[in-house]
Amino acid sequence: MDAFLLLTIAAIVLGGMGVAVFFWTLRSGQYDDLDGAAERILMDDDDDRPTRS
């Protein structure tokens, strides 16, 4: 029974830490632009081409 209590407390603490880290990433803006990087790789930048002489 002591092991069950210890594992239950550990699971609650680790779960709480996971939720806290998730909300910290939300506040810091980690999920703001999900489509930007995926769409930027498909865009063709004409400015990067070398000029012909």
N, C-alpha and C positions, 0 to 999 in steps of 0.2 A: 504494500500500500504506500510505503514511503517513496518508492520509485515512481509510481503513478502520479503522486502529488508533485514530485520534482519535475517530471516530464510535462505535466499540465502547466505548471508555472513557467517553465522554459518555453513552451509553445506559445503561451500568451505574451510573454516578453518579446520573443522573436517576431511574432505577428504584429505586435504594436510597433516595433522598430521598422518593420517593412512598410506599414501604413504611414509612419512618420516620414520615411525616406521618399515614398511616393508623393506625399503632399509637398515635401520640400522641392522635388523636381517640378511639380506643377507650378509652384510659386516662382521658381527660377527661370521658367520659360523654356523648358526642355522640349515641350510638345507644341510649340506655337506654329511652326511651319513644317508640317508633315509632307506636303506635296512639293515644296520648293526645290529641294535637292533632287528629287526624282524627275522633275520637269526640266531643271537646268541642264542635266546631262544630255537631254535630247535636243536642246536648242543648238543651232549652228551659228557660231559667232563669226561673222565675216571679217571683223576687225583683226582677228588673229592670223589671217592668211598673209603670207609674205607678198610684197608688191613686186610686180614684174618690171624689169628695166628695159 
